[in-house]
Amino acid sequence: MFSSTTYRGVNTGLLIFLILTGTTLECGPGRGAGRRKRPGKLIPLVFKQHVPNVSENTLGASGVAEGRITRNDPKFKQLVRNENPHIIFKDEEGNGSDRIMSKRCKDKLNTLAVRVMNTWPGVKLLVTEAWDEEGHHAKDSLHYEGRAVDITTSDRDRTKYGMLSRLAVEAGFDWVYYESRGHIHCSVKSESSAAIKIGGCFSGTGSVTTETEGQIPISELKVGQKVLSMTNEGKLDFSEVISFLDRDEMRHGVFYKLVTVERTITLTEKHLIYTSNINNSAIDSYKAIYADRVQIGQYVLIAEHLALKPSKIIDIRIIKQKGVFAPLTTQGTIIVDGVAASCYAVVNSINIAHSVFAPVRALHSLSKYISVLSWTFSDTSPTNGVHWYADLLYNIGTLLLNKDMLYVA
């Protein structure tokens, strides 16, 4: 168990994070984790309107379909049951499938349930369809992955459906469609989306350079190894890997493939990478921005002959690949596929992101001297999943965003 002092240190780090980030924490193309600006009056959606105004299966909405999940599929274990007593589940099939969904979908649905009750006292949210295992939807429907729900209100009052659609948008669903006179369709990004958790990922095809073994696949990188990184002064040096913010060899993800004249790096949309608008190797001219904001013609820093030099981006592609890896170094930077990148994502400030994870670096240092802490950082072959601290930050941010849940008895 951690000592009370350790917990105070972690809580202090969380408090600093939540105070400093304000509106800088962004989750995908939607809202950030800062204080939400509540409009004076919510405007209902009109029939056949969808928000955002793009296709459901695009990066700007819920993203591409990743494949049907059956009860025998290993991915089925990642789905959860929603037992919220404030939601009515129609369950026409009689097998409880309407309660089965992804964790992100469950979180958004629970938030919406609160908004429905606060807007219309005595009325509950009604789910008519969630996970589909019987093939009732189109081939690439997100219902097959537990990422989509069809909803109405318990009183089936169609005059409420426009506002219900708006409440679903406010609850954080990644795509909301006033689809028919009988229901509203809502969907979310997959759990593998980098926009979901604190951290960001490199593709499983990436490679890194270690101090002792030279160049190795990022999938073989272990905690405790020293890997080529970039210092604050823009120099190359080896920095210790203290943890993985996320790691999953089997998970598929959507990545941005940035192609330069000499190198190619593949990373998720909200991962930070150093870019400049001018052909200059001076570190002061480079700024860390999200991968999805990088433009052709900009420059990134690449490692060559024990030094960093600029390399011009000539192409940008959006691809889907297997394996997601987010190593965290003490320096907060890493050279992947010969290109300098940050270890951080989602928070659009390198300084804030590095400060937020100061407790992780501190615990790692203490673990070398205090045996009771060693279990957290001594695993040189980390298991798949999101790091507990990153997950904690995300969940606390989500809780604060959804603090109107506290009004429900």
N, C-alpha and C positions, 0 to 999 in steps of 0.2 A: 504493500500500500504506500501511496505517497504521503509525505508528511504534510502538516497544515501549512508549513512554510512554502513547500513546493506548490500546493494548491493556490496559496496567495499569490505566488509569482505568476502562475498561469492565468489566474483571474485578472491580475494587474495587466498582463499582456493583452488579454481580451478587451479589457476596458479601454486601454490605449488605442487598440485597433478600431473599436467601434466609435470612439470619439474622433479620431483623426481621419478615418476614411470618409465619413460623411457621405457625399454622393459619388465618391470615386469608385466604389465597389460596383462593378457591373456584371450581371449574369446574362451572358449571351446578348442578343439584340434587344432584350426586354429591359425590365427595370433593374436599377442597382439596389444595393443593400443599404443605401442611405435612407434618411427620413423621406418617406413618400409624400409628394405634394398632392394633397387631396383636392380634387376639383370642387368648386362650389356646387355644381349640379352635374350629375351623371347623365349622359345622353344615351338613350337606348339605341341598340343596333336596329336596323331595318331589315325586313325580310330579304334573305339571300346575301346579306352583307357578311364579310368575314374580316377578322382582325388578327394579325396584320394583313394588309392587302396584297398578299403574295400566296403562292400555292402552298398547301399544307406540307408537302414533302421537300421544301427548300430549307436552306440553312437559316433563313430569316424567320422561319416558323418552327415547326416541330421536327423538321429534318427527314432524311431518307428512311424508308422502311428497312429494317435490319433482318427481317425474316420471321416467319411464323413460329410461335412458341407453343409446344404441346405439353401435355402433362408429363411425358416421358423425356422431355428436353431438359438438359442440365440447367438451362436458363430459367426454367419454371421455378426453381428454388429462389430466384431473385425477385419474383413477384410476391406481393403481400396481399393479405385479406384486409378489407376495410370493414371494421365492426362498429363504425361510428353510429351511435343510437340516434343522432340527429339527422341521419340520412335514411331514406326509404329505398330499398333495392327491389326492383320488380321481380327479378329472378324467374322469368318465364320458363327457363329450361329446368328449373328445380334442382340444379346441381351446385348452386352457389357461385357460378361463374361471374355473375354481375358484381360480386364483391372482390373479385381478383383483379389486380392492377399493379402497375409499377409503383415504386415508393414515391416518385415525384408526382405521379398522377394522384395518388392517395393524399399527399400533402396539399395539393391545390384543391382537390375536391373537399377536403375537410375545411379549408379556409372559405371556400364558396358556401358551404353549408351554414357557416356562421353568418355570412353576409346576407344570405337568404332570410334567416330567422330575424336578423336585426332590421331588415327592410320590410318584411311582411310578418308581423307577429302571428304565431299560430300556424304558419306555413312552413313546410319542410322541403328540402331538396329531394327530388325523385330521380334515381338512376334507372333508366330503362335498358341500357346496354353498356357493358364494359368489355372485359376480355371475352373473345369469341373463340371457341374451340370446335365449332360445328360448321364453319365455312359459309356463314350467312352474308359476308361482306365481300367487297372487291378484292382482287388478288393481293394488292400491296397495302391493304387497310391496316392502320395502326391498332385496330381492335385486336388483331391477332397477337400483338405484343403487349397488350395490357396498357397501352399508351393513349387510349382514346375512350371517351365515355359519351353517351347520349343522355341528355338530361331534360327534365321539365320541373315544374313545381307540383307539390302534392295535391293541390286543388285543381290542377290541369287547366288553370285560367290562362288562356292564350294571350290575353292582354298583358300578361306579365313577362312574356317570353323575350321581348325586346330588351327590357331591363335586366332580365336574367342573363342574357348574353353579355350585357355590359358588366354585370357583376362578375361573370366568369373571366372577363378580360382583367378586371381589377384584382381578381384572386390570383392571377399569375399564370393562367394557362397560356401555353405558347402559341396556340391557334384556336380561335373561337369562330364558329360558323352558324349563323341563324339559318339552318339548313332546310327545315320544313315547318309546316304549320303545327307539327306534332312534337318536335323536339329540337334541342340545340346540340350541336356536335362540338366537342372540345377535345384537344389533344395536347400532348407534351413532348418535349425532347426525350431522347433515350437517356438512360442512366450513364451511358458512355460519353455523352456530350461533355466536352471540357467546360462548357458554360455553366455546368451544374454545380461543380464543387470548387473549393479553393484549391488552386494548383492548376496545372495544365500539363499537357503531355506531348512527348515526342513519339513518333511512330516506332514500331518494333523493328523496322528496317534500319533505324539509325545506328551510328557507331560513335564510340568515344575513344579517347586516348588515355590510358592509365599510366601511372608512373613506373610500374614494375612489369606489366605485361604488354605494353604498347597498345595498338589499336584493337579493340574488341567490340562485338555487338553490344548495344545498350542493354539488351535482354540478359547479358551475362554479368553486368555490372553489379557489384555487391557493396553493401554498407561497410565502411571502413577503408575502402580503396581510395586512393588519391587519383583524381581525374583532371585532365587539362581544363583550365578555366581562365577567366579574364579578371585581372585585378582592377581596382578602382582607378588606377593610373593608366589603364589600357594596355597592360603588359600581360604576357602569358605566364601562368604559374600553375602548379598542381594544388588542388583543393580537395579536402576529404569529403567523401559522400557520407552524410550523417543520417540520411533516411530517404525513403521514397514517399512523396506526397500522394502518389497514385501509382499503381503497378498492376497490370493485368495482361498476361500473355495471350489470352484467348479472346479478349474483348475487341470488337471492331469499332473503329472510330472514323469520323470525318476529319480530314486534315487539309491544311494548306501546304502545297508543295512550292517552295520558293526556289526558282532556278536562277543562278547567277552564271556569269561567264565561266567560272572555274568550279563552282560548288552547287550542291542542291541540299536543302534542308526541309524536312517535313515535320510540321507541328500543328497543334490545334489552334482554332481561330482566335481564342482569347489568350494565347501564350505570348509573352513579351519577347521581342527580339530587337536588337540594336540596329537602327537605321539612320541614314543621313541623306540629305538632298544634294550633297556635294561630294565630289571625289576627293576625300581627305581622310587620312588615317588618324587624325587628332581625335581623341576620345570625347573632347568637349563638343564636337560637332555631331555627336550621335545621341539619339534619344530612343529609349525603349518604348515601343508601341505594340499594339495588338497585331498579330499576324494577319488578321483580316483587313487591316488598314494599310498594309504595305502596298506600295504601288510600283509598277514596272518603271524602271529608270532611277529608282532610289538605290542606295548603296548599303551593303552590310559589311561587317568585318569578318574576314576569314583568316585562319591560321596558316602561315606559310613561312618555312625557313626560320622557325622559332620566333616569329614576329607576327603582328596583325597588320593586314592591309585591306583596303577597300575593294569590294567586288560588286559590279553593277548587276541589278536584277533585270533579267531579260524575259522572264516568263513566270506566270503564277497559275497554278492549277489547283482545283479542288478534287480530292480523291478520297476513297474509302480504303482503309488498310487495317490489318489485324495487329493487335498488340499496342498497349498504351503504357508509357513509362515516364515518370516525372521524378528524377533524382534531385535531391536537395543537397547542395554543397555548403560548406561553411562560408564560402565567398558569395554564394547566391547567384553565381554564374556558371556556365558550362559550355564547352566547345563540343557541338554535336555535328557530325559530318563535316568537320572543319570550319563551322560557322559559329560565331559568338552569339550566345543567347542567354537570357535570364533563366533562372530556375522557377520563376514565378509566373503567375497568370491571374486573370480576372481583376485584381487590383491594379489600376492603371498608374501606379507610382512605385518605382523601384525602391525608394527610400521607405515608404510606408510598408510595402510588402516585406522588406528585409527586417524592419522593426517588429512587425507582427510575429514573425517566426523567431524572434530573439529567445523566447522561452524554450523553444525546441533546441536551439544551439546550446543554451545554458544547461538544459537537462542532459544533453549529450556529453558535455564536458564533465558534469558532475558524475555521470554514470561510470566514468573511468576511475573514480575514487570512492564512490558509494555503491556497494554491491546491490543494495535494495533497488537501485534504479537501473541496473545493468540489463535487466530483462527487456526493457523497452527498446534498447538500442543495440544489443549484442547480437541480434539475429543477422548473420551475414548473408542468409538466403531468404529475403523477405517474402512473405506470402502476398497473394494478390489482394488488392483492395485499396481503399482510400485511407491515408494516415489518420489516426484517431484525432489528432489536434486539428488538422484541416477540416475533418468532418464536424468536429465540435464547433469551430468557427462558423461553418456554414449553417449548422442547425441553430446556433444562437442568433445569427443574422436573420434567419427565416422566422424565428420566434418573435423577434422585435418587429419585423415587418408585419407580422400577423397578430400584433398585440391586441387587436380588436376582439380576438378570441376570448380575452379575459372578461368581456362583458356577458358572456354566456354563463348562466348558473350551472 
